[in-house]
Structure formats: C-alpha cells, structure tokens
Amino acid sequence: MSVFSNIFTLMIGGGLLITSAGAAEMQMETAPNTMVMKQGNTMSGGAMSGGSMQGGAAPANARSSDYSDGYQYRGMAGWEETDEMTVSKIIADQTEYRFNNNGKNTVRWDMQGWRGTDYNKLWVKFEGDHEPGTRSGNLELQTLYSHSVSAFWDFQIGGRYDRFYSPGLVNDRFLAVIGFQGLAPYWFDVEPALFVSDKGDISARVTATYDLLFTQRLILQPRLEVNAALTEAAQFGVGKGLNDVQLGLRLRYEIRREFAPYLGVAWQRQFGTTANLARAGGESVSNVSLIAGLRWWF
C-alpha cells in the first residue's frame, strides 16, 4: 500500500511542475507582443485599444496627395487641350458646271470656311450661280459667329449679303442670319437658318446632306434644300410661301481626301408666288441639270 501511495504522490508532483513550466513559457511569449504607444494606447497581440491612428501631421518625407512632389504643370506650345486649339478649314462642296435642260448652262459654287476653337469660330459661307452666256447670276455671302451648344451642333448668328446681277441691272440686299449647323442622328449634315432682310422680309432655309460610302473613296452624296418666305421680295424673285425645292445626287471619287472629282444630277422646282414671278420674267419654273464638278478642301 505504501508503494502505491508513493507512486501517486510522485505523479501529482510531476503534474504541478509541468503546469508551472507551461505558464511561465506562455508569459514569456506574450510579453514581446505587448507594446505601449506614445499616446498612452496599448496594443496587445496585434489589437489596439484606445484612440484612432487616423489624422495627425504627415511625415516630413511624405509624398504630396497628387504625386506632383511640388512640380507645377505649365502649358507647352503644341500640347494645349485639343478643344482649345485654333483650327481653320476651307471646303468647297460644289465647284461645278451644270448642263441645264432649259439651255442656259451655269457655273455653280458652294463653299464654307471657318477659323477658331471647338467652341467659338468665325464662319464664312459663300455660294452662287453664274450664266456665262448671259453674264447674269446671283451670289450670297454669309459671315457668322458660330458657338458650340452641344457635341454635334453649333449655333450661328451673323449677316448675309445677296447680289443679283445681269447686264444693266444689279439688285442687292443685307439680311440678318440666325440658325444652327450640325450632325443629326444617322449622320445627316443639317443647316436650318432664318433670315430677316433690311426691308423686314423674312425667309428660311433648310439644307441636308448625307454621305453614303460604297468604298473608302467612292461616295454618293444626296442633297436636299428647301426655301420658304413669309413675305414677298419680287425684285429678288422671292414670293410668299414655299419658294423652291432642290434635290441633288453627286457621286465623287476621292483621289485624295482633299481632292474629289464628281458627276451628278440635280432637280429644282419653284412653287406658288415664286413660280409666278419666274413665269412673268420668262424663266422656267422647273429644271434638271447634269453636273460635272470638283469637291476640294484644305
């Protein structure tokens, strides 16, 4: 019996020694993970108690928030924002000779030019017709301020000068212009405009074109123009109401993007009071033309 008592006593003593050694080892492992912060906060085992670490002064060698490190960016010639760069262009959609079925062949031109930024431009439009056989014709010059009002549309305002001439007779007039020019859905180029003459005559015009690409160089361009007036201006051949409708179809080949000869056909018909004025002057109210011309720009 005494033998078993001694064995039991030894086992209990050994267990107490092992337990004491384990507690001491755990205390030694925990101590290095306990850190006292400068502000009195204690972080134990990776967890922090007390105040937040956010805020306070940045270190002296910290980078700036925009990563510029104090460098001030400045404009460099040739590297401006593209929408603020000044650009210019002159484009002649029509420089053509027309073989008219009324026997009075004509030379026609229709061109535009502008200079300015994407937002504000000086815009000039120049078009006209000339009959070499009779040395008569008409021309129109518009000088406009053009301001971008959306990604694809410009608002335009300015003046227009008209001149009708023939041997021994010249009529001219000045008009105010207000209108828009831009790209409509499905890639139609559209120019609606309202005109008020120095005599108070009010008229309007809508022009629309569309480029249909057969290839990257062979392009068919339909064109529509409609003119109307609220008041009559007989000396300029303009009657009240719908004046005329013009339809054109031009097939061009772009030898270069800036240089494209074309062939086409055009139809024009006058209506109402305008047609009556044409008949009174011995003119035809309807005309079909075969066209040969050149489209160019730079």
C-alpha positions in Angstrom: 0.0 0.0 0.0 2.8 2.3 0.8 4.3 1.7 -2.6 1.1 2.9 -4.4 1.0 5.9 -2.1 4.5 6.9 -3.1 3.8 6.5 -6.8 0.6 8.6 -6.6 2.5 11.4 -4.7 5.2 11.4 -7.4 2.6 11.7 -10.2 0.9 14.7 -8.6 4.2 16.5 -8.0 5.3 16.0 -11.7 2.0 17.4 -13.0 2.4 20.5 -10.9 5.9 21.1 -12.2 4.8 20.7 -15.9 1.9 23.2 -15.3 4.2 25.8 -13.8 6.7 25.5 -16.6 3.9 25.9 -19.3 2.5 29.0 -17.6 6.0 30.6 -17.5 6.6 29.9 -21.2 3.2 31.4 -22.2 4.0 34.6 -20.2 7.3 34.9 -22.0 5.7 34.5 -25.4 3.0 37.2 -24.7 5.3 39.8 -23.3 7.0 40.8 -26.6 3.6 41.3 -28.2 2.6 43.9 -25.7 3.5 47.5 -26.8 2.8 50.8 -25.1 2.1 53.6 -27.6 3.4 57.2 -27.1 -0.1 58.5 -26.7 -0.9 56.0 -23.9 -2.7 53.5 -26.1 -1.9 49.8 -25.6 -1.7 47.3 -28.4 -1.8 43.7 -27.2 -1.4 40.7 -29.5 -1.9 42.9 -32.6 -5.1 44.5 -31.3 -5.2 48.2 -30.4 -7.3 49.7 -27.7 -7.8 53.4 -27.0 -7.8 56.3 -29.7 -7.5 56.0 -33.5 -4.3 56.3 -35.5 -6.1 58.5 -38.2 -5.1 62.2 -38.5 -2.1 64.0 -37.3 0.8 65.6 -39.2 2.2 63.7 -42.2 5.9 62.7 -42.0 8.4 65.2 -43.4 9.3 63.0 -46.3 5.7 62.0 -47.3 4.7 62.4 -51.0 2.0 65.0 -52.0 -1.5 63.7 -52.5 -1.5 64.4 -56.3 2.0 62.9 -56.7 3.3 66.1 -58.2 6.0 66.5 -55.4 5.7 70.3 -55.7 6.1 70.4 -59.5 3.8 73.0 -61.2 2.5 71.9 -64.6 2.6 74.6 -67.2 1.3 74.9 -70.8 3.7 73.9 -73.5 3.4 75.1 -77.1 1.8 72.4 -79.3 0.5 70.5 -76.3 -2.6 72.5 -75.5 -6.0 70.9 -74.9 -7.3 70.0 -78.3 -10.7 71.6 -77.9 -8.9 74.9 -77.2 -6.6 74.8 -80.2 -7.2 77.2 -83.0 -8.0 75.5 -86.3 -9.1 76.6 -89.7 -10.5 75.0 -92.8 -11.9 75.9 -96.2 -14.1 73.3 -98.0 -15.9 73.6 -101.4 -18.7 71.0 -101.6 -19.6 72.3 -105.0 -17.5 73.8 -107.8 -19.3 72.6 -110.8 -20.6 73.2 -114.3 -24.3 72.4 -114.9 -25.8 71.4 -118.2 -29.3 72.6 -117.8 -32.3 71.4 -119.8 -33.5 74.9 -120.3 -30.5 75.7 -122.4 -28.9 78.1 -120.0 -25.9 76.3 -118.6 -24.4 77.7 -115.4 -21.4 77.6 -113.2 -22.2 77.0 -109.5 -20.1 77.1 -106.4 -20.9 76.4 -102.7 -18.1 76.7 -100.1 -17.5 77.3 -96.4 -14.6 78.3 -94.3 -14.0 78.7 -90.6 -11.3 79.6 -88.0 -11.5 79.2 -84.3 -11.6 76.6 -81.5 -14.1 73.8 -81.0 -16.3 76.3 -79.0 -16.1 79.5 -80.9 -15.5 80.2 -84.6 -15.7 82.8 -87.3 -17.7 81.0 -90.1 -18.0 82.2 -93.7 -20.3 80.7 -96.3 -20.2 81.7 -100.0 -22.3 80.4 -102.8 -23.7 81.5 -106.2 -24.7 80.8 -109.8 -23.3 82.4 -112.9 -24.6 82.1 -116.5 -21.7 82.7 -118.9 -23.9 83.1 -121.9 -26.0 86.0 -120.4 -23.4 87.2 -117.9 -26.0 87.2 -115.2 -26.3 85.4 -111.9 -26.5 85.7 -108.2 -24.2 85.3 -105.2 -24.7 85.0 -101.5 -22.1 85.7 -98.7 -22.7 84.9 -95.0 -20.4 86.0 -92.2 -21.3 84.3 -88.9 -20.2 83.8 -85.3 -20.5 80.1 -84.6 -20.8 78.8 -81.0 -20.9 75.1 -80.0 -24.0 74.3 -78.0 -23.6 70.5 -77.9 -21.2 67.8 -79.1 -22.6 67.9 -82.6 -24.3 71.3 -83.0 -23.3 74.9 -83.5 -25.5 78.0 -83.0 -24.8 80.6 -85.7 -25.6 84.3 -85.9 -24.4 87.0 -88.2 -25.1 88.7 -91.5 -25.8 87.8 -95.2 -25.2 89.8 -98.4 -27.2 89.0 -101.6 -26.4 90.3 -105.0 -28.4 89.6 -108.2 -26.8 90.9 -111.4 -27.3 91.0 -115.2 -26.2 93.4 -117.9 -27.5 96.8 -116.9 -29.2 95.7 -113.6 -27.9 95.0 -110.1 -30.0 94.3 -107.0 -28.5 93.7 -103.6 -29.7 93.5 -100.0 -28.4 92.7 -96.5 -30.0 90.2 -94.1 -29.6 89.1 -90.5 -29.0 85.4 -90.0 -29.8 83.1 -87.1 -29.5 79.3 -87.3 -27.9 76.1 -86.5 -25.4 73.7 -88.2 -24.6 70.2 -87.1 -24.9 66.5 -87.4 -28.4 65.0 -86.9 -29.0 61.4 -85.9 -28.0 58.8 -88.6 -25.2 61.2 -89.8 -27.2 63.8 -91.7 -25.4 67.2 -92.0 -28.2 69.7 -91.5 -28.2 73.6 -91.7 -31.5 75.3 -90.8 -31.5 79.1 -90.9 -33.8 82.1 -90.6 -33.2 85.3 -92.4 -34.5 88.9 -91.9 -33.7 91.5 -94.6 -33.0 95.2 -94.1 -36.6 95.7 -95.5 -38.1 93.4 -93.0 -38.6 90.4 -95.4 -38.5 87.1 -93.5 -37.4 83.9 -95.1 -36.0 80.5 -94.1 -33.9 77.7 -95.5 -33.1 74.1 -94.6 -30.3 72.2 -96.2 -29.4 68.5 -95.6 -26.8 66.2 -97.0 -25.7 62.6 -96.4 -22.6 60.7 -97.4 -23.2 57.1 -98.5 -19.8 55.2 -98.7 -19.6 52.5 -101.3 -15.9 52.2 -100.6 -13.5 54.4 -98.7 -13.0 56.6 -101.8 -16.3 56.2 -103.8 -19.0 58.2 -102.1 -22.6 59.1 -103.1 -24.0 62.3 -101.6 -27.7 63.1 -101.8 -28.6 66.7 -101.1 -31.9 68.5 -100.2 -32.6 72.2 -100.0 -35.9 73.9 -99.2 -36.5 77.7 -99.3 -39.6 79.5 -98.0 -40.6 83.1 -97.2 -43.2 84.9 -95.1 -43.1 88.0 -97.2 -42.6 88.7 -100.9 -39.4 90.3 -102.4 -40.3 90.5 -106.1 -37.0 92.3 -107.1 -35.1 89.2 -105.9 -37.5 86.6 -107.4 -38.8 85.6 -104.0 -42.5 85.0 -103.4 -44.6 84.4 -100.3 -44.8 80.8 -99.1 -42.8 77.8 -100.3 -40.3 79.2 -102.8 -38.4 76.1 -104.2 -37.2 72.6 -103.6 -33.8 71.4 -104.8 -32.6 67.8 -105.0 -29.1 66.7 -105.9 -27.2 63.5 -106.3 -23.4 63.6 -106.6 -21.1 60.6 -107.0 -17.5 61.5 -106.1 -14.2 59.7 -106.1 -11.6 60.9 -103.6 -8.3 60.6 -105.3 -7.1 62.2 -102.1 -9.4 63.2 -99.2 -8.8 66.8 -100.2 -9.4 66.3 -103.9 -12.5 64.6 -105.3 -14.0 65.0 -108.8 -17.7 64.1 -109.1 -20.6 63.6 -111.5 -24.2 64.1 -110.7 -27.7 65.2 -111.4 -29.8 68.0 -109.9 -33.5 68.9 -110.0 -35.1 72.2 -109.0 -38.8 73.2 -108.9 -40.3 76.6 -107.9 -43.7 76.9 -106.3 -46.5 79.4 -105.7 -45.9 83.1 -106.0 -42.2 82.4 -106.7 -43.1 80.3 -109.7 -45.5 83.1 -110.9 -42.6 85.6 -110.7 -40.4 83.3 -112.7 -43.0 82.9 -115.4 -43.6 86.6 -115.6 -39.8 87.1 -116.2 -39.8 84.4 -118.9 -38.0 81.9 -116.8 -38.7 78.2 -116.4 -40.1 77.0 -113.1 -38.5 73.5 -113.3 -35.1 72.5 -114.3 -33.0 69.3 -114.5 -29.2 69.5 -114.7 -26.3 67.1 -115.4 -23.3 68.0 -113.3 -19.5 67.7 -113.5 -17.5 69.2 -110.7 -14.8 69.0 -108.1 -15.0 68.9 -104.3 -11.9 70.1 -102.5 -10.7 71.3 -99.1 -7.6 72.4 -97.2 
